[in-house]
Amino acid sequence: MADVLQAVAFSIGGEEFVLDIACVEQIIRAVPVTRVPRMPEHVLGVINVRGKVVPVISGASRIGLEGDEKPRRVILCSREGRRAGLLVDNVKELLRIPRDLLFPPPTVMGGMNAVLVQAVVRLDERLLILLCPEILDEATSRPAAA
């Protein structure tokens, strides 16, 4: 159904966000992360998921917010054959959002990295931020050889 976006809703720093379910593989409880030297600030390190090493991104750090609580979930995503986990405070629900409720993001995003915002969703009395799958790109790209 092209006229409906299926998305997972989650919270970071008391704000609600959604991510297109098409890039979500699964949602797991937060597990200890192994730090990797010289990674960008928002890339926390790696975790082991069924024998595969997966980079983990701090959702709060990536979008420039402070987390309200201890992150409790990792949203495992894949994009163009690469996998990464997005550490979030909490996963709330799965949503079916009519596409006519998606609006272009405002030109000023109040400190949030606007390139990561695909749309603003008006759902009843709630406003949710639809994040672009590119939020994962920096963690999944391969660094150039030194």
Buried (B, 14 or more C-beta within 10 A) or exposed (E): EEEEBBBBBBBBBEBBBBBBBEBBEEBBEBEEBEEEEEBEEBBBBBBEBEEEEBBBBBBBBBBBBEBBEEBEBBBBBBBEEBBBBBBBBBBBEEBEBEEEBBEEBEEEBEEBBEEBBBBBBBBEEEEBBBBBBEBBBBBBEEEEEE
